[in-house]
Amino acid sequence: MAGALTACGGGVARVVTGQVAVGVARVVTDKAGRTVIRSSAGMKVARTAGDLAADALSDYLLGEGAPKDWRLVITRGEGTAARSEVYTVAADAEVSVRAKGTVLGTLSPAKRTLTVKAETTDTTVAIVDSPEDPVRIEGEYYPLPYQDFDFDTAKVTDEDADIEAGAFVVEALNGARFAYMEYEPGLGDCLTVPPSAWQRKMPVSSSLGDYCVITSQGRFGAWSTKSGDGRIKVWETEPVPLDD
C-alpha cells in the first residue's frame, strides 16, 4: 500500500494506492415497499422471491433445495404480518451482510443461507466482500460560496463536481447525494443509509456536522464540517450505480 500527497482546494489530499476495491451490493427498499438492487460489477445479486409469509418461505426454501449460489432472506414485520424476500448472491469470497451500519452475519461456503431482519420498511441492506474498509482518498473541504468540489479527487473543480455551494444552499450535483449523520460515520454506516435520508440540497446554515456521501462516480464517503474547517474521506469501493 502506498500513499501520495496532492494539492486540493481546501488543503492537501492524501491518496492511497495499491488497494483492491471492495465489492458492494445494496438492497434498497423505500417506504412504499419498492426494492431495487444497486451492485458493483464484482457482485451478482438477484431477487428470486418476495412477499412470502413464514409458511410460504419454509415451503419455498425446501422446494429450492441446497442453493447453488448463496442465499439471503430479508424479513420485515412481526408474527403473522412478517413477510420475506429471497435473494441469491454470487461472489468469489466470503461476504458480510450489514444493516444500520452493523454486520448481521456472513455468507460463506460453510453458511450458504442467511436470514436477516429489517427493522423498518425503509431500509438498505448492504452485502460487502471484504472485512476491510480501505480509504481511497482523504482531504479537506469546507463549503465556500460559489465553489464546486469533487469528492472522488478531493479537488475544487467545475468538472464532474459532487457539491456546489451557493450563497444560501449547498447542492449535490451529477447524481451525488449526502445524508446527515448524528456521529462520524464509517463505511458500513454510509452503505446502509435508508433511501429517504439521502438529500440533494440543504441550507448553507445547516451544513455543519457529519454526513455520508455518495459521489457522482458511485463511491461512498464521509464529510465532516465544523466552523471554518472540513474533512472528507472516500473509501475504495467498486463504483455502484447511483439511486434514481
Secondary structure, DSSP 4 states (H G I P E B T S, - for coil): -EEEEEEETTEEEEEEESPPPBPEEEEEE-TT--EEEEE-TT-EEEEEEEEE-HHHHHHHHHHH-S-SSEEEEEEESSGGG-EEEEEEEE-SS-EEEEETTEEEEEEBTTB-EEEEEESSSSEEEEEES-S---EEEEEE----TTEEEETTTTEE-SSS-SEEE-SSEEEE-TT-EEEEESS---HHHHHT--GGG-BSEEEGGG--EEEEEE-TTS-EEEEEEETTEEEEEEE-B---PPP-
